[in-house]
Amino acid sequence: DILHTWKISDDQGVASELYVTMDTLTVANIETREDRRGEGLARALWEAATAQMAVVHDLPGHRTPEGDAFAEAVGGDSATECHIAGCYACDTDY
């Protein structure tokens, strides 16, 4: 998969980063360094990404608990179809 990345850096390196899978435009990963959490960095990256392309959250069954909390916190659309052949997580109806 080809990923597009948005990053926020500070004097200690990468403070927060958002990865989007380009073929599906779904969030592949979002991570914020522990010492910078709670500052709205992940939300700022989400807003930058969605301003540039039609990024969506992955299906709930594909998310970690943290990813699900992020999706709930920032809002936005979620994918409507699974993009993984033979996906175990998608045996559940959404």
N, C-alpha and C positions, 0 to 999 in steps of 0.2 A: 504494500500500500504506500502511496505517496502521501506524505503529511505536510501540512502547512503549519507553521509555528508562529505564535505571537509571544513575545517575552517582555518582561520588565526586569531590568537589571539595576543593581546599586553597586556601591563600592565593595561589596562582598561577593558579587557575582549575580547569578540569576535569582531574582526574588520570587518570580512567578512566571509560569509558562502554560500555554494552552496549545494543544495539538488537535488539528482537525484532519480527518481522513478525507482526501480530496475527491475520491470517486463517489462518496455518499454524503459528503459535507456534514458528517457527524463528529461530535466531540470524541476524540480518542483518549484524551487524558487532560486533566487540569491539575496543576500542582503549585502550591505556594509554600515557600520555605517557612518553617515553623515560627521563626522570630518575626515574620512579617504578616502572619495570619491576622485576620480581623481588620485589616486596613482597606479592604475593598479592591485589592489588586486583581483577584480572579474575576470579579464583576467587571472591572475596567477592561480586562482582556476580552471577556465575553462580549461586551458592548462594542469594542473595536472590531472583533471578528464579525459580528452580526451586521455591523454597519457596512462591511466590505463584501460579504457574501451571505447566502441563505443557509447559515449554519443551524443545525438542529441537535438536540440532545439525542443520544442513542436510546434504544428501547429500554424500558425499566429493567428487564431481565439481563441486560448487558452491563448495567451500571454497578459499581461498588456502592456500599452504603454512603460513602463520602460523595461519590458522583451523583447519587440520587438526591442527597441534601443540597448539593450545588444546583442541580436542575430545578429543584423546588424553590430555592432562594432567589435565583436570577430570573426564573420564568422562561418563557420561550417555548417554541414547538419542539416536539419529539419526533423521531423517525416513525414512520407508519409501517415499514416492512423490514424484515430481517435481511441483512446483506451477507450472512454467513451460511454457506451450504452445510446442511446436516447439523444445524445449531441445536444443542441440547436445551439451552435457555428458552428457546422459542416453542417448546412443546406446550407452553402456557399461553392461553389466550390473553391478548391485551385489549 
